[in-house]
Amino acid sequence: MGDEVTNKKNLSVRKQLQDWFSGEHGALLLKEERKKLALKLYALFGYHILQIGNIGSTDFLDDSKISHKLIARLVLGEQAGQRSGFCCDCSNLPVASDSIDVVVLPHVLEFETNPHQVLRESERVLIGEGHVVILGFNPWSFWGLWRLLLAWREKPPWHGHYIELTRIKDWLKLLDFEVIKIERFYFRPPIRSLNLLKKLEFIEKLGHFCWPWFGGVYLLVAKKRVVPLTPIKLQWRARRQMIATGVAGTTTGMAPPENQQTSD
């Protein structure tokens, strides 16, 4: 019963977020996110790429070189564009283990009840040396400040639990991921006036030089590490030498006495 209530809550939150990104302010942010993500996905290779959840009217996979593109829809009726897709719970993916080359998580973790389980599932389906790409709202930014002031209204995108990058990195480390790239961007405050937001576009370049840590959104790329097994080499050469010299008569490695007398 508890899981059912949690799932319904997650679906409701995702639907509200989908609607917000389809609006004017969400679309403006989405445009910047697509630019940043396109550069990262273009450099990643493989056979299968999976995007978990969708925001806005299109997906993020257009600029990926990977041919087989999949969308895991988190809300029934959510559009997958021209991609192959399926509807599922992102904490329990119906995907075979070690089968996906790249997993993309666009604003999934901060709007899920159990974000660590989502990362665990992403690690499970990724092949060794596969990549996870995460988009999230930065709590140490104007967006994080607005969330503190407006979270009580329970409206998107302020009703999410913005997760610090330090915590994300700790979770990834526990799952044997290596963080290879972090970028913060979208330094404009989330004000209502769309015209003013467009006029403040110059803040983007200024923010990268003056306060790079406080971008409203972060993009993180991590690689699933594979720990090689180091075989233990047995000392066969030393044992052959012992046998050749007639020393290997006992398990202790001590030679038996040569002139042992037997007593009657």
N, C-alpha and C positions, 0 to 999 in steps of 0.2 A: 504493500500500500504506500509506504514511504517513498519507494523508488518511482512509483507511478506519479505521485504528486510532484516529485523533483523533476521528472521528465517533462511533465506538462508545464511547469514553471520555466524550464530551459527553453522549451519550444515557444512559449509566449514572449520571452525576452528576445529570442532570435528573430521572431516575426516583427517585433517593434524596431529592432535594429535594422532589419532589412528595409523597412519603410523609411527610416531616417536617412539611410544612405541613398535611397531613391529620390529624396528631396533635394532642394537647391544647395543647402549647406553641406550635406553629406556628399553630394556629387562633386563639389569643389575639392573636398578632402580626398575623395576617391581618385580623382584625376591625378593628384600629386603622388598618391600611393602607387598607382599603376606605373607611373614613370620610374619610380625608384625600384619597384619589384621587377620591372621588365629587364633592367640592367643585370640584376642578380640571376634571374632565371635563364637568361640567354647564355650565361657562362656555365650552367650546370647541364650535365649530359646523362644519358641513360635510355631505358626503353619505356618506362612507365612513370608518370607523374600524377599525383593525387592531390586535389585541393579539397580540404575539409571545410564545408560551409561556404556560403556565397553571400556577398554583400553587393548591393546595387543590382543593376539589370544584366551585367555581364560578369564573366569570370576573369581571373588574372593570368590565364595560361596561354594567351595569344602569342606572346613573345618567346615562349619556350621552344627549343629545338627538338624536344622529346616528342615523338610522334603519337604515342598512345596517352591521351589525356583523359582523366576521370574526375568527376565532381561527386563528392559525398554530400548530398543535400541533408540539412539538419531540420528543415521545415517542409512538411508535405505540401507540394505545389510550388516549391521554390524552383526557379528556372535554372537549368543547366546549360542554356544556350545550345550550341551544336555539339556539345560534348556528351560522351557516354556518362550516365549518372545513375545513382541509386539513393534511396532515402534510408537513413540509419541514425543510430545514437553514436556520437563521436567518441564515447568512452568504451564502445564495444564494436569495433569496425568489422564488418563481414568481409575481410580481406585476408588472404593467406599471409602467413609470417614470411619475412625475408623475400618480398616480392616487388616492392616499390622502390624506385630510385630516388624520387624527391617527393616530400610531403609539404604542402603549403597550408599554413594556419593563419588566415586573415581575421584578426579580432575574434578568435575563438576562445582562447584561454580566459580572458577577463570576463566572459559572459557565461562560463560554465561553472556548475556547482563543484566539480572535482577536476580542476585543470591539470593536476599532476597525473591523473589517470589518462587524460587525453594525450599527454606527452608519452606516457608509458605505452599506449596503443600505437602511437606514431613510431616509437622505437621498435616495437614488435614487427610492424609491417615493412619497415625499411630494410634494405639489404645492407650488408657490411660496406662501409664507406659511402652509404647513401646520405642525403642531406635533408634537414628540416629547415623550413623558412618560416619565420614567425613575424607577424605584424601585430603591434599592440599599442595601446595608449600609454603614454609616459606619465606616471603619477607626479613626477617632479617637473611640472610645466604649467603653463596657463590652463591647459585642459585638465590637469590634475587638480588645480585650484578651483576651477569651475565645478568639478565633480564634488568637492567637499561642500560647496555652497548649495548645489542643486540636487544632490543625491536623494534627498527626502521626497522629491517630486516623483521619483521612480519612472523617469522618462529617459529614452535613449538620447545620447549615449552615456548619460550620467549615472545610470543605475548599475553599471558594471563595477567589478572589483579590479581596479587598475593594479597590475602587478609590477613590482619593481624589477628592474633588470638583474639586480643582484640575486633575487630569489629565483628567477628563471634560470640564471646561470648555474646556481646550486642544484636545481632539479636536473638540469641537463648533465651536470658532472656526475651525479648519482647514477644516471642512466648510460654512462660511458659515451657521452657526446663531447666533441671538441668544438668550442665556439670559434669560428674563423672570421666572422665579420659582424660588426654592430654599427648601425647608422641611425642617427636621430635627425628628424626633419619636421617640417611644418611648424614654424615658430610663431605664426599668427595666432592671436587670441581668438577664442570661439565666440565672437560677438554676433549679434543678430543681423546687422546690416550687411547684406551681401555685396553692395557696392563698395562699402568701406573695406571689406575683406579683400576685394580685388585690388583696391588701391594700396593695400599694405603688402603687396606681393614682394616689394623690395626688402622686407624684413627677412625673407628666406635667406638671401645671400649674407645679410648682416649677421643673422643668428649663427650661421655656420662658423663665423670668425669670432664673434663676441661672446656668445653663450651657447656653445655647441651641445652642452649636456641637457639643455632644457627644451629640446624639440618636443612638440606635442605627440609625436608618434615615433616609435622605434622599429627598426627592421633588423632582425637577427638571423644569421645563417650559421648552422652548426652541422658537423659531420659525425656520423655514427662510427665510432672507433671499433676496430677488430683487434682484440688482444691475441697475438700469436702464442701458440703453445710451444714451449721450449723442451724438447725431449731430453731426458736424462741419459747421458752416455755411460754405458757400463764399461768398467775397466777390464775388457777382455784381453788386452795385450799383457797387462800385469798378471792376469790369471794364467795365460799360456806360458809365461816365463816361469811361474811357480810350478806348473805341471812338468815343464821340461827339466827342471832341476830336481824334481822328485820331492818337492816341498809340500805339495798339495794333498797330503795324506789325511789331514783332519780339518774340521770346520774352523778351528782356531787359527789355522795357517802356520802351526808349529810343526817342525819336522820330528818324526818319531826317532827315538834313539837307535843308533845303528847296531850296537852290540848289546841288545837287551837280552838278559839271561832269563830263562824260564825256570821257575822253581818246581821241584817235584812235589 
